[in-house]
Amino acid sequence: MSKKKIETAISVHARLAELELAQAELEHTREMARHAGNFYLLGDITLESAGELVKEMDAWVAAFSSEEDTISLLINSEGGELAAGLLIHDALRAYNTIGLHVVTGIRGEACSMAAVVAQAGDTRLIGAASRMMLHQVSSGGAGSTREIRDQVEHLESTDKALAELFAKRSGKFTADALAAEILHRDLWLTATEALERGLVDRIA
């Protein structure tokens, strides 16, 4: 093997070693964050990603938490599947029932189902430059007339339930008022607007 090829091989091996070290450091950081009760909801909310997140949180609660500990979820997501978002929301509320303090923090944006998840926090934070978006649920439904009618009824009842969830956490508007506001448009809120509407507790 020529000297140049040897040098190239050494360089490749060194780079691979650097990448492996960086990956190990990343995994260590994530593990330390998990041990501290800090978790992340980033990107699309799918049943798969939500399931993995809840498994991680459940594992931390079982292995490391004690009564009055804090579990935190940092959110930067455009939203996703209804059932997946509700899975995360209800898991966080369940932790509250066993004495944990739940903190949700928006960094970037919390849209659609991500905004619903954010409401699960006992303390709800939002970054000064971050934003929130609320809108009606949507579906790409198909089928017979009866099936489509059933889907519409389901969407309408879901919209009502989510509007009631937001209204209850806010205490500053009614579910009907919110439903009317998002009937024909997406409702984008700055951090200050979200605070004024009672959808977060603090800008931080």
Secondary structure, 3 states (H helix, E strand, C coil): CCHHHHHHHHHHHHHHHHHHHHHHHHHHHHHHHHHCCEEEEECCECHHHHHHHHHHHHHHHHHCCCCCCEEEEEEEECCECHHHHHHHHHHHHHHHHCCCEEEEEEEEEEECHHHHHHCCCCEEEECCCCEEEECCCCCCCCCCHHHHHHHHHHHHHHHHHHHHHHHHHHCCCCHHHHHHHCCCCCEEEEHHHHHHCCCCCEEC
